Amino acid sequence: MQTARWRTSSYSTANSNCVEVAVAERVSVRDTKNREAGQLTVSREAWQGALTALHTKH
C-alpha cells in the first residue's frame, strides 16, 4: 500500500478547528487537534463525490 502524506488546509490557523487529508489509494481524513482519535477513510470516488456535492451547495 502506498504511504500518503497528511496535508492541512492553507486556511488553517493555530486556533481553528481543521482537518487533515491524506490521499493514496484511498482518501483519509482526521482531526488536526486529535489525530489519535482515528480517521475516516473512503474511496477516491466517494471523496470526489463529497467534494462535488459540497461545491454545488455554495
Steps between C-alpha positions, in 0.01 A plus 500: 500500500623848411583731790321832486611836633255678731414855391331777694303778337689819424205678666573328830634699794634392837163566670257372239332166471636333193541162337790337320467298183726225368455374145636163389302205362225623733438838664530540876381792713585569864460775759816711518461564873426134588697283258496202737117482483516319169419583143226463243613320185299491178556418135628770268165488321307559823731788592455661158124459532504672840709788368273541199191502721654760731610716209155502340339607830691830501 
